[in-house]
Amino acid sequence: MGLARGDQVERLLQGRPPRLLRTTDYAREGGLRYLVREPGDYVVILDNAMEGRGPVTADVRVELDYESAAAQEPRMLPPPRRRMVVGISLVSFSAIAGYAGWLVLGAVRRRNSAPPSTSR
């Protein structure tokens, strides 16, 4: 079983192999998934020529899932939300860096103000 663009039917009818977008292994049953990125005509091709048998009857079920394809599309936040995310990130980073600097400065001051050790 394979999925091809609609224009590949002509190649198949002329006896030439079609350019398939996705295929399954040769099996009695199968399924495939393909994220279609360009609108257009697509065909599902079932080929039983490998066994050299005559015509067969096949049950085919096609499911179109528009929601999961839309969920996979990358999206950008609207400008006000982007500014908010950047602002919160900068404030958080500044707070963490300031706290770390304050801790380091306190440690340096304690070390410098400690009386020198007297070792004999």
Buried (B, 14 or more C-beta within 10 A) or exposed (E): BBBBBEEBBEEBEEEEEBEBBEBEEEEEEEEEEEEEEEEEEBBEBEBEEEEEEEEEEEEEEEEEEEEEEEEEEEEEEEEEEEEEEEEEEEEEEEEEEEEEEEEEEEEEEEEEEEEEEEEE
